[in-house]
């Protein structure tokens, strides 16, 4: 039977939970870890408030060491067994999580095995991360380094172990005996630059012992076809480097290997600029040329994704032979075009300068620099290229948050338009392909929900040429944008489990005054010399907001009509069945 209470020990009795709420609890499954535990506790004291441990039938002093350490607030135990047979790692971790949630209730949990360490620099960064930037509802991954000889050298770091999350009552781990990541399957996964030092491959004897353990516990190779990789001798060795203070925790997938000193292939493009175009033969050359002629400190590539019937793709191929062209059939929606470009992009960062945008010199280099600093989403300064009154009104409506007078700064919420770290964009599921407008808003909100922060880099400039040259185009354009907003509101209501709920209706009621007030506030703060222009076109701004509200209301009313029609048809069918 399993021992569900903590074993007795000579130390004075202590409560089974911390005397104050635990910010971070470290969860430890251990067996015959007597030699590892002193250094393990030294590592864990740097970042954890308490430890919830499980002794998995040890035959040495593991249980006594766990019981004696004051950091252990709760100790579980399995019956003693002489060999590895009977090891169920999934069940052990599930028991640890259940006990931590019910008895300790920490804000965060982190699984760290007895043969793993987190050094001082990464421990400080981990603690600062959960205190300031980590968000609930996300599973965070740490990169595992196989240490060779001692803690100063390593040879491989390909594995990202997802071990940290904020537990909720009712959370469960995958019901798999071995090799399942100990995080709930429902959580999206986000990689960090935090590092784990794995000691199980320090020398040949340790590698052989680990191989024999897995061979004994998985003789039929049910969970892995071969464990021969555990016996592989060391490859090229890398020096372990201390973490630089201020290094971003959420960073490109390659940031962890660069942090550890691994060289990057400098022949690959660092950034992919993806220009999406639909029947834009009249303006595509000017847009693409402004991107191609950018000067950057690292290589970049330009991809044009074209659809429509006006020969845009052929024109780009003829005039820009170095640009990769993807031609989509028919007239593609923006999300499908963006995704087609992302799927072939080789850059670590992806940007989407549209066919209606021109990049001033230095814009792409400034964007690359901002991403290199670890920012997941980067937005910049938008300049107005359509100087009619309707064009100015549309500019203020769409770009009041990125006016030239706004300083560079971290943003609290998702930006309207931005570039991305490619891996984060892919992990979020790319862009929805069934929306005519607002597809990037959906992705930006999802990335913000996962904890990725946006940065406004003032030197990232682009000149936007709006199609809203007159009042009719202004109203039509913002009516379409409002329809996109309506679809987003309906999708959010569906995620909340309801139809036309109060939150959706409240958003519609408040939309017009909030949009006008927000735009006016941004122009007052950042407009500078543009404020007199804004006052002149303010009536057109109001008209644009009303058009957007009408578009959103139209989508909501259509959804309401479909709902009531469906209910009416169902009632008719039920009445007929009753009569028969």
N, C-alpha and C positions, 0 to 999 in steps of 0.2 A: 504493500500500500504506500501511497504518497504521504509524506509528512507535511501537514498543512500548517504546523506551528513552528516557530523558531526554536532551534535546539538550545538547551541550557548552556551557560558558560559562566566562568567565574566573575566576569565584569558585572557591575551593578545593573539592575534591570533598567531598560530604556523603553520609551514608547515605540510602537510599531510604525510610527509615521513621524516626519520631522515636526519640531515644535513650531515652525513657521511654514507657510506655504512654499513648496519647492518650485523654483522657477524651472530647473532642469534636473531630471532624474536620469541617471545612467543605468541601463538594464544589462545585467551580466549573467549569461549562462556559462557555467564553468565545470570542468571535470579534470581532476588530477592537475590542477594549475598552481600547486604549491610554489613552484619556482618562479612563476610569472607574477603572482599577485602583489608582492611588495612594490615592484616598479609600476605595475598597472595602477595601483592606488595612488602612487605619486603623480602619475599622469592625470588621473581623473580628478584629483583634488583641485586642479587648476581651473576647471570649468563647471563641475557638477555640484549641486547642493546635497544630493544624497544618492545612494546606490540601492537598487532592488536587485538582489542576487538569487540565483538558483544553483545549488550544488547538485550536479547530475550524477549521483552515485559514486563519488570519488572514493579511492582507496588510500589516499594520502591525507595530509593535514589541510586540504582545501577548505573543508567545512569549518574547521576550527579558526582558520585565518579570517574567513568571511565573518564569522560570528563575533570575532574579537575587534574588528575594525569599526570605529565610531561612525564612519561615513555610511555604513550599511544600515539602513533604517528598516529593512524587511528582508528576511531570508527564507526562501523556500528550499525544499530538498526532495530528491528522488531516492528510492532505496539503493543501497550500496550494491554495486555489481562489479565483477572482476575484470570484464573486458568491455570493448566498445559496443558489443552486440546490444541491441535494444535502444540505441540512441535515436531519439525523435526530436530533431532540432526545431521543427515547426511547432510541435506541442509545447516544448520548453519555452519558446519565445512567446507563444500565446498565453501561457500561464503567467509569465513575467508581466506582460502588458495588462492582463486582467487584474492582477494583484496591485500593480502600480496605480491603475485608474481607481480601483475601489478603496484602497487603503491609504494611498499617498496623495493622489489627485494632483500631480505636477502639471505645470503649464506645458512643458515640453519633455519628450523622452528621446534618448539616444541609445541605441544598441552598440556596445563596444565590447568585443571579445577579449579574453584574457591575454591572447598573444598579439594584441593591437595596442598602439600608443598614439596619442595626439601630443605633439610637442608644444612648447610654451607659446610660441607665436601664433600657431593655429588655434590653441586653446583660448587665447585672448580674443582673437577674431571671432571665434565661435560664440563666445559669451556676449561680445558686443553686438553680434548679429541678432541673437534672440532677444536682446534688450531693446534694439532699435528698429530693425528692418524686417525680421522674419514675420511671415504672415501665416495664420492658421489655415488649415485646409490644403496644405502643400507638403509633399514628402521631399526632403532635401537629401542630396547625394554627396558623399565625400569620396575623393579619389584615393584608391588604395595603392600604396607603394610597397613592392616586395624588397625588404631590406636584406642586404648581403653582408655577412661578417659582423657588423655592428650597426648602430643607428646613424652612421655618417655616410653610408653609401647605399644605393638602390639600383636595380637594373630594369625594372618594368613598372608601368603605372597605367595600364590600359583599363583596369576595372574601376567602375564607379559604383559604390555600395550605397544604396538608399536606406538610411538608418534613422533619420531624425524627422519627427513630426510632432504636432500638438495633438495629444489624444483626446478623444471625446467618449463619453459613456456609450457603450454599444459597439465601439470599434472592434473589428476582428481582423486577424491576419490570415493569409492564405493557408488552407488546410493541406499543406504539403510537408512531407517528413524532412526533406533536405532541399537546400539550394533556393528556397523561395525568399525574395527580399522581405524583410520583416517590417513592412509598412502596409496599411490597408490598400487594397486594390483600387478603391474608389478615388484615391488621391492622385492628382497630377504630380509628376516628378520633375524636379528642378535640380540641375547639377550646380555644385558650388566649387570653389577653389580650395576649400578646406581639405586637409590631407590626413590620411591614416597611415601610420608606419606599421606594416605587417611583419611580424617576426618569425612566422612559421617556416620561412625558407632561408634562415640565416646561414645554415651550412648543410652539408650533405646528409648528416644524421637527422637533422630536423625535417628535411624534405622527405627522407625515407619514412620517418615516423608518421608524417601527415599522409603520405601515400597509402601506407598500411592501414591507417584509421579509415579512410574513405573506401578502400577496397573491402575491408571487413564489414562496413556498414551498408555498402551497396554492392553486394557480390554479383547480382544479376545486371548491373549497370542500368538500373531502372531510371536513375536521375541524371546520369551523365554517361556518354558512350565510352569514355576512357578518362583515366586519371593520370595518364603518363606525363601530362604537362607539369604535374607537381614535382616530378623528378628532374626536370630540365636544369642543366647547369647554368650558372650565371651568364648573362649576356654582357654587353658593354655597360660599365658601371658609371653612375652619375653621382656627383657630390650632393649630399643633402644641404640645401640652402635654407637659411632662416627666412621666415616670411617677412617681407618688407612692410613696415607700418603703413596703414592706410590702403593696402591692396584690396581691391573690390572682392567681395565674397561671391556675388552673382556676376559671372563674367563669361566670356566666350569659352566654348568647350576646350579650345587650345590654350586658354590662359593658365590652367593648372600645370600643363607640361612646360610652358614657358617659365612659370614661377619656379618650377623645379630645375630649370636649366637645360631642358631638352631643346635642341635646335629645331627651327621651323623651316619648311621648304619655301625659300624665298622666290621660287619660280612661279608659284601659284598666285593668282590674283588675291589681293587682300579684301577687295570690295567688289561687289557686282552691282552695277547700275542698270536697272531694268526699266526700259521705257515701254509702257503699254500704249498702243495706238489703235484707233478704230476709225477707218476712213479719214485719215489725217494727212493725205498726200500734200495738201497745201501748206502745212506748217511743220511737217516732221523733220525736214532737213535742218531748219534753224534749231530745233530742240536737240536733235542728236549731235549736231556739230558743237553745241555748247558743252556737251558732256565729253565728247571725244577729245576736245582740245584742252581739257583740264590737266593741270600739272600736279602730280601727287608724289609723296615720298616713297610709296610702295605701289606695286602693280595693281591695276584694276581692269575689269572687263566691262564691256557695254553689250547689253542684250536688248534687242527690240522684239517685242511680241506684238504682231500685227494681225488684225482681222478686218473684214469688210470687203468691199468690191472695187476700190479705187486705185489699186496697184501700189499701195504704200510699201509693202514688203519688197517688191521689185525695185522701187526707187531707192530704198535704203541699201539693198545689195549692190546696186550700181554705183552709188556715190560714197559708200562707206564699206569697202571690202573687208576691213578688219573687224566689223561688227557682226556678232552672231544674230541671225534673224530666225524667229520662229513664227510661222504663218499658221493661224488657226482658221478652221473652216467657218463660214458664215460670219455672223456678227457676235463676237464673244462678250460676255459680261465682264466687268472689271475684275471680280474675284478669280474667275477662270483664267484670265490673262495673267494676272499677278502670279498665280500658282504655277502656270506653265513656265514662267521665267525662273521662279524659285527652284523648281525641280532640276533645272540644268545649270543653275548658278554654282560656281566653284568658290566664290568668295566667302570669307567668314562673316562679312557684313553685307546686307542687301539694302539698296536704296531704290526708290521708285520715282525718279523725275518724270513727270508725265509729258505727253506730247504738247501740252499747252504751257510748258514751263521751260525757261532757259536758266542755265547756271552761270552766274558771274564767275570770273577767275578766282580760284582758291576755295570755292565752295566745297568741292569734293574732298580736298585735303583736310579742311576743318572738320568735316563730318567724320572722316576716318580717325582723326586725332581724338575726337570725343568718344568714339567707340573703343579706341585703344585704351582709354582711361577706365573702361569697364562699364560704361553706360549701355543698358540693354536697348533703350529706345532713345533716338536723338532727333529732335526737331530744331528748327532754326528760325531765320528771319525771312518773311515773305514780302516782296516788293510788288507794287501794283503796276501791271503792264497795260491795263485797259482804263484810260483816263477820262472816259465819259462819265456823266453823273451816275448812270446806272452801274457802270463798271466800278466806280468808287464805292457805291452802296454795297455791292456784292463783296468787294474786297474787305470792307469793315465787318460785314456779317460773317464771312468765312475765316478771316485771318486776324481778328482783333487780339488774339492771344499771342501772336508772333509778330507784332509791329516792330519796326527798327529800333525804337527807344527802349525796348525791354532788355534788361541785362541777362547775361548767361547765369543759369541757376538750375537746381534740381526742381522738378515739378512734383506736386503732390498727387495729381491724378493722371489719367491717361491723356496723351496729347491728341490733337485732331489729325495731324499728318506727321509721319516720322519714318526713319529708317530703323533697321533691326539687326540684332545678332541673329544670324540665320538659324542656328540650332534652336534658339528659343522660339522663333517663329514656327518652325516645324513642330516643336513639341506642343504648341498651342493648337495644332490642327490646320494651319494655313488659313486662307481667307474663305469665307462662305461664297459659293459660286452661284447662288440663286438671287443675289441682290443687285439692283441697278446702281445703288448708291449706299454708302455707309458700311461697305464691307471691311474697310480698315478700322472703323470705329469698333466693330465687334471684336476684332483681334486685339486692338489696343486695350480695351476694357478687360479682356481675358488675361492678357499679360500683366496688367496692373493688379488684377485679382490674385495672380500667382506670386505677387511680391516684387515683380520687376519694376524698376523706377525709370522714369523718363528724365531727360536732360535737355534743356534749352541752350543751344550753343549759338550765340549771337552772330558769329562769323560764318555760320552755315547759311548762306543766302541763296535765294532763288527768286526769279522774276516770273510772276504768274500772269498769264494773259487770259482773263476770264471771257467766256462767250457772252456775258451779259452786257452787250453794248447798248441796249435800249431797254425801256421799261418792260415791254412784253417778254423779252428774253430773261430779264431779271425775275419776273413773276413765275414764268414757266420753270426756270432752273431751280428756284427755291421751293416750288411746289413739289418737284421731283425729289429734292433733298428731304422735304418733310415726309414724303411717302416712305423713304428709307428709314427715317426716324420712327415712323409709326410701326414699321415691321420690327424694329429693334425693341420697342416698348412691348409689342405683343409677344415677342420671344421671351422677354424677361418675365412677363406675366405668366407665360406657360411654364417657365422654370420654377416659379413660385407655387405652381400647382393650381392656379386659378385661371379664369378667363378674363373678362373685363372687370378686374378688381379695382378697389379704391385707389391703390397706388398708381395704376395706369391712368385713371381718370384725373387724379390729382396732378399728375405730371402734365396732362393736357391743359388743365385749367391754369396752371402756373406758367406754362411755357412762354407765352407772349411777354408778360411783364419781366420775367427772369431773363429772357434772351435780350430784350432791349436794355435792361439795367446792366447786365453783364457786359454787353458790347460797349455801352457808354462808359462804364467804369474802366474798361481796358484802354479805351481811347484817351480818357482823362489821365490815366497813369503813364501810358507809354506812347501816346500819339505825337507829342511834341508839336512840330510844325504842321502835322496833319489834322489837328483839332479844328481849325476853321473849315476845312473841306468837309469834315464829318458833320458839322452843324448845318452846312448848306444842303447836304444830301440826306439829312436825318429823316425827312418824310419818306424818301425811297427806302431807307433802312427799315422803317416801320412796315411799309408795304411788303418788303421781302420777308419779314418775320411773320406777317399775317399769311402770306402765301405758304410758308413752310408749315405753319399751324394748320392751314386748310389741308395740306397734303397728309399730315399725320392724322388729322381727324377723319379724312376720307378712308385711310387704311383701317382705322379702328371701327368706323361705321360699317365698312364692308365685312369685317370680321364679325361684328355684332349681327349683321344681317344673315350671314351664313349660319351663325349659331342659332338664331331664332327660327330660321327656315328649317334647319335640321330638327329642332325640337318640335316644330309644327308637324313635319312629316312623320316623326316618330309617334306623336299623339294620334295622328290619323290612322296609322297602321295598327296601333294598339286598340283603337276603338273598333276597327274592322274585325280584328281577331276576336274581340269580346262578343260582337254580334253573331259571328259564325260559330 
